[in-house]
Amino acid sequence: MKTKKNKICMACCPGGHFTELRLATKEIDESKFDIYWLMFKSEHLKSFLSTRKYHFVINVVPNKKWTWIVNAFQSLYFLFRERPNVIISTGSGMAFPTIFFGKLLLKSKVIYVCSAADVYTSSRTPQSAYKYSDLFCVQWEEMLKIFPKAKYIGVL
């Protein structure tokens, strides 16, 4: 009888957030999990994604509500299609609908890693993701003042 692998959604933007997510998850043995990547389309990751499962969603633009609505529907679609047990994210805003709906509707475990760029203040996505995260990690001790229940992991 074949054992079903736990499914992990890696949700991030394709730039620095992607690099940080790769660093944060470098010890995960990809052969032991069913992993898929969720991000918006970027040509520079074509080679990386060529050997992995992935889905693209629209990037959100803070002052354009229609991008949030489209992203939310796309996120819901991929969540129900994939049904991840765990969502690991470094942000940014394009990943929040997946975090929110994954936690609320599928009861997925959420691991969020704050960006190393956030040293003394937080951007919007971590503030929103904090209350939905089962494990919330910060890379600077100073961020524990903002996120007291976070785990300090040091700079990746």
Secondary structure as GFF3:
##gff-version 3
##sequence-region A 1 156
A	DSSP	beta_strand	7	12	.	.	.	ID=ss1
A	DSSP	alpha_helix	16	24	.	.	.	ID=ss2
A	DSSP	three_ten_helix	30	32	.	.	.	ID=ss3
A	DSSP	beta_strand	34	39	.	.	.	ID=ss4
A	DSSP	three_ten_helix	43	45	.	.	.	ID=ss5
A	DSSP	alpha_helix	46	49	.	.	.	ID=ss6
A	DSSP	beta_strand	53	56	.	.	.	ID=ss7
A	DSSP	alpha_helix	65	82	.	.	.	ID=ss8
A	DSSP	beta_strand	86	91	.	.	.	ID=ss9
A	DSSP	three_ten_helix	93	95	.	.	.	ID=ss10
A	DSSP	alpha_helix	96	106	.	.	.	ID=ss11
A	DSSP	beta_strand	109	113	.	.	.	ID=ss12
A	DSSP	alpha_helix	124	129	.	.	.	ID=ss13
A	DSSP	three_ten_helix	130	132	.	.	.	ID=ss14
A	DSSP	beta_strand	135	138	.	.	.	ID=ss15
A	DSSP	three_ten_helix	141	145	.	.	.	ID=ss16
A	DSSP	beta_strand	151	152	.	.	.	ID=ss17
###
